[in-house]
Amino acid sequence: MDIEVIAIDSAVAGRKLTAEKVADGLKASRVENKVKHRKLIIPGKAAHLSGEIEEQSGWHVLVGPRDSSDIPKFLQEKWQKQD
């Protein structure tokens, strides 16, 4: 989803990234018809939104790394275990 900013922490602080917007984006995109799971990875800097996103969307939220350079390692270690 387009959060209109470069940094996640700015998006969260400026309310460009909220649990409601994530849930609405999931519904609008109809992504549930394109995947076999209901798992969503959110940036580590948005970790405090995880519970509310789960409540509003019905998806299981995994909190990803704080830095995007750690995404490959995160996917190797965490995503494989979730399958």
C-alpha positions in Angstrom: 0.0 0.0 0.0 1.1 3.5 -0.7 2.0 5.2 2.6 3.0 8.5 1.0 6.3 8.7 2.8 9.7 7.2 2.6 10.2 6.0 6.2 8.0 3.5 8.1 8.5 5.3 11.4 7.3 8.6 9.8 4.3 6.8 8.3 3.3 5.4 11.6 3.8 8.6 13.5 1.9 10.6 10.8 -0.9 8.1 10.8 -0.3 7.2 7.1 0.1 3.6 8.2 -2.6 2.5 10.6 -4.2 -0.9 11.3 -7.4 0.3 9.7 -5.6 1.3 6.5 -3.8 -2.0 6.4 -7.0 -4.0 6.9 -8.8 -1.9 4.3 -5.9 -2.4 1.8 -6.0 -6.1 2.3 -9.8 -6.2 1.6 -9.6 -3.8 -1.4 -6.7 -5.7 -3.0 -8.6 -9.1 -2.6 -5.1 -10.6 -1.9 -6.8 -13.5 -0.1 -7.8 -14.8 -3.5 -4.2 -14.9 -4.6 -2.5 -16.6 -1.7 -3.0 -19.9 0.2 -2.4 -18.4 3.6 -3.5 -15.5 5.8 -0.1 -14.3 6.9 1.1 -10.7 6.7 4.6 -9.5 7.4 4.8 -5.9 8.7 7.9 -3.8 9.2 9.5 -4.1 12.6 9.1 -0.4 13.2 5.3 -0.9 13.0 5.3 -3.8 15.5 2.9 -2.1 17.9 0.2 -2.2 15.2 0.4 -6.0 14.9 -2.4 -6.9 17.3 -4.8 -4.3 16.0 -4.1 -5.4 12.4 -4.9 -9.0 13.3 -8.2 -7.9 15.0 -9.3 -5.7 12.1 -8.1 -8.0 9.2 -8.4 -11.5 10.5 -4.8 -12.1 9.2 -2.0 -13.5 11.3 0.7 -10.8 11.5 4.4 -11.6 11.6 6.6 -8.7 12.7 9.5 -8.4 10.3 13.0 -6.9 10.8 13.4 -3.2 11.6 15.8 -2.7 8.7 15.0 -3.8 5.1 18.5 -5.1 4.6 17.5 -8.0 7.0 14.5 -9.1 5.0 16.3 -12.0 3.2 17.6 -13.4 6.5 14.2 -13.0 8.1 12.4 -14.9 5.3 14.9 -17.7 5.5 14.6 -18.1 9.2 11.0 -17.2 9.9 8.9 -17.7 6.8 10.1 -21.3 6.2 9.0 -22.2 9.7 5.6 -20.7 9.2 4.7 -22.8 6.0 
